[in-house]
Amino acid sequence: EVQLVQSGAEVKKPGESLIISCQVSGYSFTSQWIGWVRQTPGKGLEWMGSIFPGDSDTRYSPSFQGRVTISGDKSLSTAYLRLTGLKASDTAIYYCARSGTASIFDYWGQGTLVTVSS
Amino acid sequence: EVVLTQSPDTLSASPGERVTLSCRASQSLTSSFAWYQQKPGLPPRLLMYGVSTRAAGVPARFSGSQSGTEFTLTISSLQSEDFAVYYCQYYRTFGQGTKVDIK
């Protein structure tokens, strides 16, 4: 059974950095892309970036370029999202999701609620 | 960059009704198109991909089609478990969602 399990909720202050993990099981971690999508009431679903763990090929949304880093640890079958310079507007639910080509996300993590507040 | 505009924002319907959700693209797209369903407190669930292919476990009452730059998701007979928010997607762009609620 394919599963993506994310780390727990976070509360951060403006200017801080965030790291969320996404551990996968039930398939080969290195064979499929993992994307990060966030959801806010105001902007809906936003793709932030994706990584192909097999060769660490990484793509980022221009909206987050410079603030986001996506990485993967093959030994742990885990992908990571790092977001720096947090703002109140980064308050959202962050999801990791598996995709094949064309960024069709067929399996999703449970989501990680991130609250940014002073 | 592609913009996907879904309509309506909210659709009120009764169980058993046939409903049609629309997603209009700002430019011509390839078939790398998908629909997702999201219920409160849960992540999105892949419903359809490649315009009209149902994902694993999706009931046959869901169907997808395309006419030019307009993509349509049809639920032939709305069931209680279908009340949710539906999103369209093309590559890394999502529509804003259509909420299907009970009339």
Backbone of each chain as ProteinMPNN parsed JSONL, in Angstrom:
{"seq_chain_A": "EVQLVQSGAEVKKPGESLIISCQVSGYSFTSQWIGWVRQTPGKGLEWMGSIFPGDSDTRYSPSFQGRVTISGDKSLSTAYLRLTGLKASDTAIYYCARSGTASIFDYWGQGTLVTVSS", "coords_chain_A": {"N_chain_A": [[0.842, -1.195, 0.0], [0.646, 2.115, -0.955], [1.931, 4.812, 0.842], [2.199, 8.092, 2.17], [3.65, 9.819, 4.661], [3.539, 12.57, 6.633], [5.385, 14.986, 8.606], [4.544, 16.522, 11.793], [2.257, 19.19, 12.862], [3.211, 22.667, 12.812], [4.244, 25.618, 14.501], [5.305, 28.771, 13.802], [7.376, 31.733, 13.91], [7.316, 34.922, 12.253], [9.83, 35.293, 9.762], [11.285, 33.089, 10.512], [12.463, 29.719, 9.696], [11.278, 26.73, 8.067], [10.971, 23.228, 8.148], [9.611, 20.447, 6.648], [8.868, 17.009, 6.663], [8.415, 14.085, 4.601], [7.673, 10.915, 4.539], [7.848, 8.044, 2.596], [6.266, 4.969, 1.655], [5.667, 1.641, 0.376], [6.24, 1.727, -2.302], [8.898, 2.209, -4.712], [10.965, 4.689, -3.666], [12.739, 6.111, -5.249], [11.708, 6.134, -7.775], [9.643, 7.756, -8.619], [8.315, 11.086, -9.017], [8.138, 13.434, -6.319], [6.006, 15.838, -5.176], [5.394, 19.102, -3.74], [2.665, 20.716, -2.418], [0.772, 23.464, -1.463], [-1.977, 24.629, 0.538], [-4.154, 27.233, 0.889], [-6.735, 29.334, 2.258], [-7.082, 31.632, 0.734], [-5.609, 31.406, -1.707], [-6.016, 28.881, -2.633], [-5.008, 25.768, -4.019], [-1.562, 25.454, -4.422], [1.196, 24.688, -6.352], [4.436, 24.055, -5.235], [6.93, 22.943, -5.706], [8.937, 20.213, -6.993], [10.59, 17.029, -6.679], [12.693, 14.566, -8.144], [13.573, 11.804, -6.697], [15.349, 9.852, -7.562], [17.47, 10.935, -9.048], [17.765, 13.34, -7.919], [16.834, 15.517, -9.346], [15.35, 18.641, -9.433], [12.607, 20.841, -9.354], [11.237, 24.103, -9.185], [8.56, 26.293, -8.232], [8.268, 29.521, -9.655], [7.103, 31.316, -7.929], [8.017, 30.747, -5.437], [10.676, 30.627, -5.625], [13.955, 30.827, -4.457], [13.22, 30.891, -1.827], [12.478, 28.383, -1.182], [13.517, 25.031, -0.674], [13.84, 21.788, -1.809], [14.49, 18.495, -0.923], [15.828, 15.125, -0.789], [16.146, 12.016, 0.938], [17.472, 9.106, 0.211], [18.055, 6.852, 1.746], [16.27, 6.942, 3.799], [13.889, 7.056, 2.539], [12.591, 9.493, 2.312], [11.302, 12.698, 1.708], [11.964, 16.23, 1.8], [10.794, 19.477, 2.632], [11.916, 22.691, 2.682], [11.347, 25.891, 3.819], [12.099, 29.242, 3.831], [12.372, 32.469, 5.507], [9.782, 33.005, 6.618], [6.418, 34.19, 6.399], [3.347, 35.693, 7.53], [1.516, 35.093, 5.597], [2.299, 32.63, 4.729], [1.04, 30.817, 6.214], [-0.626, 27.844, 6.152], [-1.854, 24.679, 4.875], [0.378, 22.184, 4.172], [1.142, 19.891, 1.687], [2.64, 16.811, 0.704], [2.989, 14.931, -2.293], [2.767, 12.17, -4.501], [3.837, 11.876, -7.857], [3.553, 11.005, -11.332], [4.664, 11.445, -14.607], [3.867, 14.686, -15.918], [2.93, 15.786, -13.607], [0.673, 14.723, -12.3], [-0.957, 14.04, -9.442], [-1.115, 11.236, -7.615], [-1.073, 9.98, -5.119], [-1.312, 11.239, -1.831], [0.135, 12.916, 0.983], [-0.914, 13.3, 4.437], [-1.045, 15.917, 5.072], [0.337, 18.895, 6.516], [-0.169, 21.214, 8.938], [0.776, 24.496, 9.033], [1.405, 27.257, 10.962], [2.015, 30.64, 10.955], [2.882, 33.099, 13.026], [3.26, 36.012, 15.019]], "CA_chain_A": [[0.0, 0.0, 0.0], [1.407, 3.361, -1.024], [1.634, 5.768, 1.906], [3.077, 9.233, 2.384], [3.373, 10.269, 6.016], [4.219, 13.834, 6.868], [5.656, 15.397, 9.977], [3.412, 17.143, 12.451], [1.962, 20.614, 12.765], [4.267, 23.572, 13.227], [3.941, 27.024, 14.741], [6.543, 29.51, 13.571], [7.313, 33.197, 13.939], [7.778, 35.526, 10.988], [11.282, 35.316, 9.566], [11.873, 31.782, 10.786], [12.469, 28.724, 8.619], [10.424, 25.569, 8.295], [11.29, 21.989, 7.436], [8.582, 19.41, 6.745], [9.308, 15.753, 6.06], [7.402, 13.257, 3.953], [8.243, 9.576, 4.406], [7.006, 7.238, 1.726], [6.386, 3.507, 1.722], [4.798, 0.918, -0.54], [6.745, 1.786, -3.672], [10.294, 2.634, -4.742], [11.089, 6.151, -3.472], [13.556, 6.738, -6.287], [11.143, 5.91, -9.111], [8.556, 8.684, -8.939], [8.447, 12.432, -8.488], [7.398, 13.876, -5.137], [5.748, 17.268, -5.248], [4.872, 19.774, -2.554], [1.531, 21.57, -2.758], [0.203, 24.04, -0.253], [-3.377, 25.03, 0.416], [-4.579, 28.346, 1.72], [-8.094, 29.765, 1.904], [-7.077, 32.69, -0.249], [-5.019, 31.055, -3.005], [-6.338, 27.512, -3.008], [-3.899, 24.829, -4.13], [-0.408, 26.015, -5.118], [2.367, 23.837, -6.479], [5.633, 24.751, -4.78], [8.102, 22.353, -6.325], [8.97, 18.755, -7.055], [11.891, 16.399, -6.765], [12.775, 13.175, -8.553], [14.611, 11.328, -5.778], [16.313, 8.967, -8.204], [18.669, 11.687, -9.435], [17.639, 14.63, -7.219], [16.359, 16.58, -10.218], [14.406, 19.432, -8.645], [11.959, 21.962, -10.034], [10.583, 24.993, -8.233], [7.673, 27.329, -8.733], [8.852, 30.864, -9.556], [6.488, 32.043, -6.812], [8.731, 30.432, -4.196], [12.107, 30.53, -5.931], [14.804, 31.558, -3.534], [12.803, 30.651, -0.43], [12.141, 26.976, -0.98], [14.464, 23.989, -1.051], [13.295, 20.438, -1.687], [15.564, 17.51, -0.935], [15.384, 13.764, -0.518], [17.112, 11.1, 1.542], [17.106, 7.783, -0.301], [18.181, 5.834, 2.786], [15.095, 7.042, 4.666], [12.695, 7.198, 1.686], [11.943, 10.691, 2.833], [11.502, 13.978, 1.044], [11.902, 17.36, 2.719], [10.513, 20.816, 2.134], [12.427, 23.758, 3.546], [10.859, 27.211, 3.408], [12.745, 30.245, 4.665], [11.767, 33.804, 5.514], [8.338, 32.802, 6.737], [5.511, 35.326, 6.571], [2.011, 35.275, 7.963], [0.823, 34.552, 4.425], [2.716, 31.234, 4.518], [0.143, 29.973, 7.003], [-1.283, 26.989, 5.17], [-1.624, 23.24, 4.978], [1.369, 21.769, 3.187], [1.009, 18.491, 1.318], [3.492, 16.159, -0.28], [2.179, 14.051, -3.134], [3.521, 11.452, -5.517], [3.356, 12.079, -9.217], [4.291, 10.489, -12.466], [4.91, 12.566, -15.512], [2.776, 15.66, -16.028], [2.523, 16.27, -12.283], [-0.605, 14.207, -11.826], [-0.662, 13.576, -8.086], [-2.011, 10.111, -7.364], [-1.116, 9.699, -3.685], [-1.038, 12.437, -1.078], [0.305, 12.842, 2.415], [-2.086, 13.73, 5.207], [-0.999, 17.358, 5.225], [0.963, 19.468, 7.705], [-0.637, 22.574, 9.18], [1.811, 25.427, 9.464], [0.882, 28.555, 11.376], [3.059, 31.643, 11.126], [2.295, 34.187, 13.799], [4.152, 36.601, 16.018]], "C_chain_A": [[0.879, 1.248, 0.0], [0.966, 4.296, 0.097], [2.668, 6.88, 1.91], [2.693, 9.806, 3.737], [4.22, 11.5, 6.309], [4.456, 14.096, 8.34], [4.518, 16.276, 10.49], [3.328, 18.654, 12.309], [3.076, 21.463, 13.359], [3.683, 24.96, 13.502], [5.26, 27.781, 14.658], [6.299, 31.02, 13.692], [7.787, 33.741, 12.591], [9.298, 35.597, 10.941], [11.958, 33.99, 9.819], [11.825, 30.882, 9.549], [11.684, 27.495, 9.061], [10.984, 24.388, 7.526], [10.179, 20.985, 7.716], [9.117, 18.155, 6.056], [8.12, 14.965, 5.53], [8.032, 11.882, 3.702], [7.307, 8.7, 3.598], [7.254, 5.757, 1.965], [5.438, 2.896, 0.701], [5.184, 1.017, -2.003], [8.208, 2.24, -3.595], [10.402, 4.156, -4.739], [11.769, 6.83, -4.647], [12.911, 6.71, -7.675], [10.088, 6.914, -9.535], [8.862, 10.067, -8.364], [7.65, 12.586, -7.181], [7.228, 15.391, -5.252], [5.266, 17.801, -3.906], [3.837, 20.794, -3.017], [1.003, 22.172, -1.468], [-1.21, 24.548, -0.528], [-3.687, 26.125, 1.413], [-5.993, 28.726, 1.333], [-8.102, 30.773, 0.767], [-6.623, 32.284, -1.626], [-5.283, 29.619, -3.411], [-5.107, 26.632, -3.01], [-2.784, 25.451, -4.973], [0.716, 24.978, -5.163], [3.598, 24.637, -6.109], [6.891, 24.225, -5.468], [8.021, 20.841, -6.276], [10.392, 18.259, -7.137], [11.731, 14.989, -7.308], [13.899, 12.571, -7.739], [15.671, 10.44, -6.427], [17.605, 9.664, -8.585], [18.694, 13.091, -8.829], [17.334, 15.8, -8.148], [15.235, 17.32, -9.492], [13.881, 20.587, -9.483], [11.228, 22.791, -8.998], [9.631, 25.946, -8.946], [8.371, 28.681, -8.621], [8.307, 31.657, -8.366], [7.255, 31.841, -5.51], [10.24, 30.371, -4.399], [12.906, 31.415, -4.977], [14.455, 31.332, -2.074], [12.601, 29.18, -0.141], [13.286, 26.07, -1.438], [13.808, 22.644, -0.806], [14.443, 19.452, -1.82], [14.986, 16.135, -0.634], [16.504, 12.946, 0.08], [16.692, 9.687, 1.152], [17.125, 6.728, 0.799], [16.965, 5.81, 3.71], [13.794, 7.089, 3.875], [11.88, 8.417, 2.092], [12.304, 11.921, 2.011], [11.3, 15.095, 2.057], [11.569, 18.628, 1.957], [11.071, 21.797, 3.145], [11.962, 25.081, 2.97], [11.424, 28.236, 4.379], [11.989, 31.575, 4.615], [10.266, 33.766, 5.661], [7.595, 34.104, 7.004], [4.158, 34.793, 7.021], [1.252, 34.629, 6.801], [1.269, 33.135, 4.059], [1.919, 30.28, 5.398], [-0.732, 29.168, 6.054], [-1.172, 25.533, 5.607], [-0.683, 22.867, 3.835], [1.237, 20.261, 2.962], [2.198, 18.043, 0.477], [2.604, 15.188, -1.057], [3.077, 13.407, -4.178], [2.966, 11.762, -6.894], [4.207, 11.324, -10.217], [4.647, 11.669, -13.349], [3.699, 13.495, -15.474], [2.207, 16.086, -14.68], [1.114, 15.878, -11.901], [-0.338, 13.532, -10.489], [-1.632, 12.465, -7.686], [-2.079, 9.684, -5.9], [-0.625, 10.934, -2.936], [-0.723, 12.096, 0.382], [-0.911, 13.415, 3.122], [-2.136, 15.245, 5.394], [-0.345, 17.766, 6.537], [0.496, 20.911, 7.828], [0.508, 23.413, 9.715], [1.157, 26.769, 9.764], [2.05, 29.49, 11.608], [2.434, 32.855, 11.808], [3.296, 34.7, 14.813], [3.549, 36.48, 17.423]], "O_chain_A": [[1.748, 1.408, 0.857], [-0.227, 4.543, 0.278], [3.855, 6.646, 1.684], [1.555, 10.229, 3.942], [5.449, 11.467, 6.239], [3.812, 13.504, 9.206], [3.652, 16.713, 9.731], [4.197, 19.3, 11.723], [3.784, 21.045, 14.275], [2.757, 25.408, 12.826], [6.214, 27.461, 15.367], [5.169, 31.499, 13.588], [8.562, 33.095, 11.885], [9.959, 35.914, 11.93], [13.092, 33.782, 9.387], [11.242, 31.223, 8.52], [11.462, 27.259, 10.249], [11.422, 24.533, 6.385], [9.849, 20.709, 8.869], [9.741, 18.234, 4.998], [6.98, 15.156, 5.955], [8.821, 11.71, 2.773], [6.112, 8.622, 3.884], [8.325, 5.356, 2.42], [4.517, 3.558, 0.221], [4.512, 0.44, -2.859], [8.69, 2.61, -2.525], [9.984, 4.824, -5.686], [11.44, 7.96, -5.007], [13.494, 7.202, -8.641], [9.678, 6.923, -10.695], [9.568, 10.201, -7.365], [6.62, 11.94, -6.985], [8.204, 16.124, -5.406], [4.794, 17.05, -3.052], [4.101, 21.622, -3.889], [0.808, 21.458, -0.484], [-1.578, 24.85, -1.663], [-3.505, 25.964, 2.62], [-6.416, 28.472, 0.205], [-9.01, 30.777, -0.063], [-7.174, 32.752, -2.622], [-4.803, 29.186, -4.458], [-4.261, 26.728, -2.121], [-3.021, 25.915, -6.088], [1.131, 24.456, -4.128], [3.796, 25.751, -6.593], [7.805, 24.991, -5.771], [7.159, 20.265, -5.612], [11.288, 18.965, -7.6], [10.766, 14.296, -6.987], [15.069, 12.795, -8.049], [16.771, 10.296, -5.894], [18.691, 9.095, -8.473], [19.535, 13.918, -9.181], [17.553, 16.954, -7.779], [14.29, 16.704, -8.999], [14.627, 21.224, -10.227], [10.665, 22.253, -8.045], [9.854, 26.349, -10.087], [9.002, 28.965, -7.602], [8.971, 32.56, -7.858], [7.16, 32.656, -4.591], [10.99, 30.099, -3.462], [12.573, 32.575, -4.734], [15.28, 31.55, -1.188], [12.556, 28.773, 1.02], [13.93, 26.321, -2.457], [13.282, 22.389, 0.278], [15.269, 19.565, -2.726], [13.817, 15.998, -0.273], [17.676, 13.157, -0.233], [15.717, 9.14, 1.666], [16.305, 5.81, 0.791], [16.666, 4.789, 4.328], [12.714, 7.153, 4.462], [10.655, 8.37, 2.197], [13.466, 12.144, 1.67], [10.571, 14.942, 3.036], [11.988, 18.831, 0.818], [10.736, 21.739, 4.328], [12.156, 25.361, 1.787], [11.254, 28.119, 5.593], [11.094, 31.773, 3.793], [9.55, 34.425, 4.908], [8.067, 34.985, 7.723], [3.868, 33.602, 6.907], [0.443, 33.724, 7.007], [0.682, 32.509, 3.176], [2.108, 29.066, 5.329], [-1.482, 29.728, 5.254], [-0.489, 25.206, 6.577], [-0.932, 23.2, 2.676], [1.223, 19.471, 3.905], [2.702, 18.796, -0.356], [1.602, 14.692, -0.542], [4.022, 14.022, -4.673], [1.754, 11.895, -7.067], [5.386, 11.044, -9.997], [4.9, 12.769, -12.858], [2.622, 13.096, -15.031], [1.129, 16.677, -14.616], [0.425, 16.647, -11.232], [0.42, 12.565, -10.414], [-2.813, 12.714, -7.447], [-3.067, 9.076, -5.489], [0.338, 11.586, -3.34], [-1.239, 11.127, 0.938], [-1.822, 13.948, 2.487], [-3.154, 15.788, 5.825], [-0.461, 17.067, 7.544], [0.732, 21.729, 6.939], [1.128, 23.077, 10.725], [0.452, 27.338, 8.93], [2.968, 29.175, 12.365], [1.579, 33.539, 11.246], [4.074, 33.94, 15.389], [4.159, 36.922, 18.397]]}, "seq_chain_B": "EVVLTQSPDTLSASPGERVTLSCRASQSLTSSFAWYQQKPGLPPRLLMYGVSTRAAGVPARFSGSQSGTEFTLTISSLQSEDFAVYYCQYYRTFGQGTKVDIK", "coords_chain_B": {"N_chain_B": [[1.807, 31.458, -18.713], [-0.536, 29.012, -17.806], [-3.922, 29.601, -16.978], [-6.514, 28.381, -15.043], [-9.946, 28.372, -14.902], [-12.597, 27.705, -12.907], [-16.058, 26.841, -12.948], [-19.431, 26.493, -11.712], [-18.609, 28.572, -8.791], [-19.837, 27.555, -6.553], [-22.064, 24.86, -6.374], [-25.254, 23.885, -5.916], [-27.005, 20.995, -5.249], [-29.22, 18.139, -5.448], [-29.283, 14.816, -4.053], [-29.013, 12.224, -6.458], [-29.267, 13.825, -8.655], [-27.973, 14.889, -11.855], [-24.895, 16.336, -12.363], [-22.772, 18.949, -13.618], [-19.53, 20.084, -13.851], [-17.361, 22.73, -14.658], [-14.225, 23.579, -16.195], [-12.27, 25.977, -17.426], [-9.642, 26.631, -19.623], [-6.958, 28.954, -20.148], [-5.574, 28.732, -22.45], [-4.836, 26.488, -25.193], [-4.564, 23.076, -24.273], [-2.633, 20.103, -23.592], [-3.405, 16.616, -23.123], [-2.776, 16.258, -20.479], [-4.309, 16.459, -17.987], [-6.248, 16.825, -15.028], [-8.682, 15.894, -12.53], [-9.603, 16.479, -9.156], [-10.979, 15.477, -6.013], [-11.947, 16.859, -2.959], [-12.539, 16.445, 0.436], [-13.632, 17.812, 3.608], [-10.93, 18.326, 5.831], [-9.32, 16.42, 4.716], [-6.762, 15.316, 2.36], [-6.569, 16.266, -1.156], [-8.08, 14.029, -3.533], [-7.233, 12.033, -6.229], [-9.29, 11.961, -9.013], [-9.808, 11.853, -11.84], [-7.761, 11.502, -14.744], [-5.717, 12.417, -17.591], [-7.776, 13.6, -18.958], [-10.162, 11.918, -19.259], [-9.911, 9.478, -17.953], [-10.673, 7.384, -15.353], [-9.391, 7.366, -12.043], [-7.993, 4.753, -9.953], [-10.48, 2.918, -8.304], [-12.459, 4.836, -8.491], [-15.843, 5.59, -8.866], [-18.035, 4.659, -11.62], [-19.907, 6.606, -12.14], [-18.682, 9.009, -12.365], [-17.387, 11.058, -14.886], [-15.281, 12.397, -17.465], [-14.644, 15.015, -19.822], [-13.666, 16.85, -22.804], [-13.813, 19.883, -24.584], [-12.4, 21.753, -26.839], [-10.937, 24.354, -25.131], [-12.313, 23.905, -22.842], [-12.96, 21.924, -20.095], [-14.766, 19.265, -18.672], [-16.314, 17.878, -15.837], [-18.474, 15.36, -15.052], [-20.994, 14.183, -12.944], [-23.034, 11.553, -12.861], [-25.197, 10.713, -11.286], [-25.745, 12.094, -8.434], [-24.333, 11.238, -5.349], [-24.504, 10.924, -1.752], [-21.936, 10.898, -0.724], [-20.537, 12.377, -2.512], [-20.587, 15.051, -2.101], [-18.535, 17.684, -1.916], [-15.415, 19.464, -2.522], [-14.238, 20.226, -5.736], [-11.423, 20.122, -7.803], [-9.703, 21.231, -10.702], [-6.787, 20.489, -12.676], [-3.852, 21.307, -14.43], [-0.8, 20.228, -15.324], [1.235, 22.068, -13.308], [-0.603, 23.784, -12.366], [-3.533, 24.707, -10.673], [-7.115, 24.837, -10.685], [-9.52, 27.084, -9.074], [-11.405, 25.764, -7.665], [-14.583, 24.089, -7.236], [-17.335, 24.015, -5.198], [-19.482, 21.487, -4.273], [-22.521, 21.331, -2.918], [-25.228, 20.395, -0.668], [-28.52, 20.774, -1.791]], "CA_chain_B": [[1.329, 30.504, -17.714], [-1.942, 28.647, -17.952], [-4.875, 29.92, -15.915], [-7.692, 27.516, -15.078], [-11.076, 29.018, -14.239], [-13.678, 26.754, -12.687], [-17.395, 27.385, -12.72], [-19.565, 27.667, -10.842], [-17.848, 28.478, -7.548], [-20.623, 26.654, -5.713], [-23.172, 24.219, -7.065], [-26.158, 23.235, -4.97], [-27.74, 19.949, -5.961], [-29.846, 17.112, -4.63], [-28.879, 13.44, -4.387], [-29.661, 11.674, -7.631], [-29.168, 14.757, -9.786], [-26.802, 14.896, -12.729], [-24.244, 17.643, -12.236], [-21.66, 19.18, -14.524], [-18.591, 21.088, -13.395], [-16.572, 23.195, -15.792], [-12.899, 24.154, -15.988], [-11.872, 26.577, -18.693], [-8.221, 26.975, -19.674], [-6.656, 30.207, -20.845], [-4.935, 28.394, -23.72], [-4.978, 25.08, -25.539], [-3.804, 22.188, -23.409], [-2.511, 18.699, -23.966], [-4.328, 15.814, -22.329], [-2.253, 16.068, -19.123], [-5.307, 17.205, -17.229], [-6.787, 15.977, -13.971], [-9.672, 16.378, -11.569], [-9.464, 15.988, -7.799], [-12.072, 15.689, -5.08], [-11.44, 17.068, -1.603], [-13.509, 16.55, 1.527], [-13.055, 18.567, 4.734], [-9.945, 17.68, 6.684], [-8.587, 15.391, 3.979], [-6.068, 15.823, 1.163], [-7.261, 15.982, -2.424], [-8.059, 12.656, -4.036], [-7.259, 12.013, -7.691], [-10.497, 11.358, -9.585], [-9.69, 11.639, -13.282], [-6.554, 12.014, -15.37], [-5.768, 12.26, -19.034], [-9.113, 14.137, -19.288], [-11.353, 11.074, -19.107], [-9.593, 8.182, -17.348], [-10.921, 7.38, -13.915], [-8.356, 6.791, -11.181], [-8.371, 3.493, -9.326], [-11.514, 2.957, -7.281], [-13.44, 5.905, -8.712], [-17.06, 4.999, -9.452], [-18.315, 4.955, -13.024], [-20.793, 7.776, -12.285], [-17.82, 10.146, -12.681], [-16.822, 11.023, -16.223], [-14.627, 13.625, -17.858], [-14.605, 15.276, -21.259], [-13.0, 18.087, -23.206], [-14.2, 20.502, -25.842], [-11.514, 22.902, -26.962], [-10.253, 24.701, -23.884], [-13.209, 23.656, -21.712], [-12.958, 20.571, -19.565], [-15.997, 19.052, -17.905], [-16.477, 16.707, -14.976], [-19.889, 15.073, -14.877], [-21.418, 13.14, -12.0], [-24.306, 11.203, -13.499], [-26.245, 10.635, -10.27], [-25.027, 12.554, -7.244], [-24.502, 10.469, -4.121], [-24.215, 11.725, -0.552], [-20.489, 10.983, -0.514], [-19.949, 13.213, -3.557], [-20.587, 16.456, -1.71], [-17.112, 17.948, -1.703], [-14.866, 20.471, -3.425], [-13.586, 19.61, -6.878], [-10.39, 20.959, -8.411], [-9.068, 20.782, -11.937], [-5.347, 20.705, -12.672], [-3.053, 21.067, -15.618], [0.581, 20.27, -14.856], [1.445, 22.588, -11.961], [-1.616, 24.812, -12.123], [-4.829, 24.235, -10.209], [-8.242, 25.751, -10.651], [-9.824, 27.601, -7.74], [-12.309, 24.817, -7.011], [-16.053, 24.195, -7.226], [-17.918, 23.307, -4.069], [-20.781, 20.863, -4.515], [-23.17, 21.131, -1.623], [-26.583, 19.846, -0.7], [-29.568, 21.745, -2.033]], "C_chain_B": [[-0.165, 30.256, -17.879], [-2.747, 29.101, -16.741], [-6.094, 29.023, -16.115], [-8.805, 28.181, -14.267], [-12.228, 28.041, -14.138], [-15.004, 27.477, -12.479], [-18.395, 26.246, -12.548], [-18.654, 27.546, -9.627], [-18.527, 27.504, -6.594], [-21.792, 26.128, -6.534], [-24.002, 23.502, -6.015], [-27.021, 22.229, -5.719], [-28.291, 18.934, -4.975], [-29.299, 15.74, -5.001], [-29.692, 12.912, -5.561], [-29.573, 12.566, -8.856], [-27.906, 14.501, -10.598], [-26.187, 16.286, -12.637], [-23.043, 17.715, -13.165], [-20.825, 20.334, -14.002], [-17.687, 21.444, -14.574], [-15.229, 23.753, -15.35], [-12.422, 24.668, -17.338], [-10.419, 27.013, -18.628], [-8.004, 28.227, -20.503], [-5.974, 29.972, -22.187], [-5.143, 26.915, -23.981], [-4.054, 24.228, -24.689], [-3.636, 20.824, -24.065], [-3.453, 17.917, -23.062], [-3.833, 15.588, -20.904], [-3.083, 16.865, -18.135], [-5.915, 16.27, -16.204], [-7.864, 16.69, -13.174], [-9.406, 15.707, -10.223], [-10.731, 16.299, -7.012], [-11.457, 15.887, -3.704], [-12.587, 17.222, -0.626], [-12.841, 17.218, 2.711], [-12.086, 17.739, 5.56], [-9.113, 16.615, 6.008], [-7.815, 16.011, 2.826], [-6.912, 15.591, -0.083], [-7.08, 14.519, -2.817], [-8.135, 12.714, -5.552], [-8.507, 11.292, -8.175], [-10.289, 10.921, -11.027], [-8.345, 12.16, -13.747], [-6.607, 11.733, -16.862], [-7.134, 12.625, -19.58], [-10.241, 13.203, -18.874], [-11.08, 9.695, -18.504], [-9.817, 8.266, -15.843], [-9.749, 6.76, -13.165], [-8.892, 5.524, -10.523], [-9.429, 3.72, -8.251], [-12.573, 4.033, -7.464], [-14.671, 5.328, -9.415], [-17.328, 5.486, -10.869], [-19.261, 6.13, -13.217], [-19.997, 9.053, -12.571], [-17.282, 9.98, -14.111], [-16.237, 12.386, -16.561], [-14.616, 13.77, -19.363], [-13.927, 16.613, -21.512], [-13.618, 18.566, -24.504], [-13.398, 21.78, -25.978], [-10.771, 23.155, -25.667], [-11.151, 24.509, -22.664], [-13.211, 22.176, -21.364], [-14.147, 20.429, -18.633], [-15.896, 17.773, -17.086], [-17.972, 16.529, -14.748], [-20.069, 13.963, -13.85], [-22.837, 12.777, -12.413], [-25.47, 11.138, -12.504], [-25.58, 10.892, -8.929], [-25.369, 11.697, -6.026], [-24.083, 11.324, -2.935], [-22.711, 11.909, -0.35], [-19.797, 11.87, -1.553], [-19.951, 14.699, -3.197], [-19.2, 16.797, -1.193], [-16.717, 19.139, -2.56], [-14.075, 19.756, -4.516], [-12.623, 20.604, -7.526], [-9.959, 20.359, -9.745], [-7.578, 21.145, -11.862], [-4.774, 20.451, -14.051], [-1.598, 21.289, -15.208], [0.623, 20.893, -13.466], [0.453, 23.688, -11.607], [-2.93, 24.164, -11.727], [-5.891, 25.302, -10.439], [-8.569, 26.134, -9.218], [-10.813, 26.726, -6.983], [-13.774, 25.133, -7.204], [-16.556, 23.371, -6.057], [-19.285, 22.764, -4.458], [-21.418, 20.624, -3.162], [-24.628, 20.735, -1.804], [-27.601, 20.959, -0.853], [-30.618, 21.693, -0.922]], "O_chain_B": [[-0.947, 31.187, -18.067], [-2.285, 28.991, -15.605], [-6.633, 28.922, -17.217], [-8.622, 28.508, -13.094], [-12.773, 27.599, -15.15], [-15.06, 28.569, -11.914], [-18.247, 25.179, -13.142], [-17.994, 26.521, -9.451], [-17.862, 26.724, -5.912], [-22.423, 26.866, -7.29], [-23.508, 22.62, -5.313], [-27.683, 22.569, -6.7], [-27.878, 18.881, -3.816], [-28.894, 15.524, -6.143], [-30.901, 13.127, -5.645], [-29.784, 12.104, -9.977], [-26.914, 13.971, -10.097], [-26.876, 17.291, -12.813], [-22.391, 16.713, -13.46], [-21.339, 21.422, -13.743], [-17.304, 20.587, -15.371], [-15.108, 24.327, -14.268], [-12.2, 23.896, -18.27], [-10.011, 27.69, -17.684], [-8.758, 28.521, -21.43], [-5.812, 30.905, -22.975], [-5.575, 26.175, -23.097], [-2.913, 24.603, -24.418], [-4.388, 20.444, -24.962], [-4.222, 18.515, -22.309], [-4.427, 14.789, -20.18], [-2.607, 17.825, -17.529], [-6.084, 15.078, -16.458], [-7.942, 17.918, -13.151], [-9.036, 14.535, -10.156], [-11.451, 17.253, -7.306], [-10.542, 15.157, -3.324], [-13.494, 18.028, -0.835], [-11.615, 17.2, 2.819], [-12.378, 16.605, 5.94], [-8.286, 15.97, 6.653], [-8.156, 17.098, 2.36], [-7.861, 14.808, -0.06], [-6.085, 13.874, -2.485], [-9.013, 13.378, -6.102], [-8.756, 10.148, -7.795], [-10.556, 9.775, -11.39], [-7.839, 13.147, -13.212], [-7.414, 10.934, -17.339], [-7.6, 12.03, -20.551], [-11.183, 13.634, -18.21], [-11.953, 8.827, -18.548], [-9.233, 9.103, -15.154], [-9.185, 5.754, -13.597], [-10.095, 5.262, -10.539], [-9.291, 4.598, -7.4], [-13.498, 4.125, -6.658], [-14.548, 4.655, -10.439], [-16.907, 6.573, -11.263], [-19.412, 6.615, -14.339], [-20.572, 10.064, -12.975], [-16.793, 8.916, -14.489], [-16.651, 13.405, -16.008], [-14.582, 12.781, -20.095], [-13.653, 17.39, -20.596], [-13.91, 17.777, -25.403], [-13.682, 22.774, -25.31], [-10.062, 22.283, -25.165], [-10.782, 24.912, -21.561], [-13.431, 21.309, -22.21], [-14.492, 21.355, -17.899], [-15.455, 16.732, -17.573], [-18.652, 17.453, -14.301], [-19.383, 12.942, -13.887], [-23.743, 13.606, -12.322], [-26.602, 11.475, -12.852], [-24.932, 10.012, -8.363], [-26.538, 11.464, -5.718], [-23.389, 12.329, -3.097], [-22.266, 12.949, 0.136], [-18.588, 12.086, -1.47], [-19.373, 15.512, -3.919], [-18.749, 16.272, -0.175], [-17.551, 19.746, -3.232], [-13.34, 18.805, -4.248], [-12.963, 21.763, -7.762], [-9.864, 19.141, -9.893], [-7.176, 22.004, -11.078], [-5.159, 19.51, -14.744], [-1.213, 22.384, -14.8], [0.093, 20.304, -12.523], [0.66, 24.435, -10.651], [-3.384, 23.206, -12.352], [-5.613, 26.5, -10.397], [-7.993, 25.601, -8.27], [-11.034, 26.927, -5.789], [-14.163, 26.295, -7.32], [-16.248, 22.186, -5.936], [-20.146, 23.512, -4.921], [-20.931, 19.826, -2.36], [-25.177, 20.738, -2.906], [-27.555, 21.962, -0.14], [-31.59, 22.448, -0.955]]}, "name": "protein", "num_of_chains": 2, "seq": "EVQLVQSGAEVKKPGESLIISCQVSGYSFTSQWIGWVRQTPGKGLEWMGSIFPGDSDTRYSPSFQGRVTISGDKSLSTAYLRLTGLKASDTAIYYCARSGTASIFDYWGQGTLVTVSSEVVLTQSPDTLSASPGERVTLSCRASQSLTSSFAWYQQKPGLPPRLLMYGVSTRAAGVPARFSGSQSGTEFTLTISSLQSEDFAVYYCQYYRTFGQGTKVDIK"}
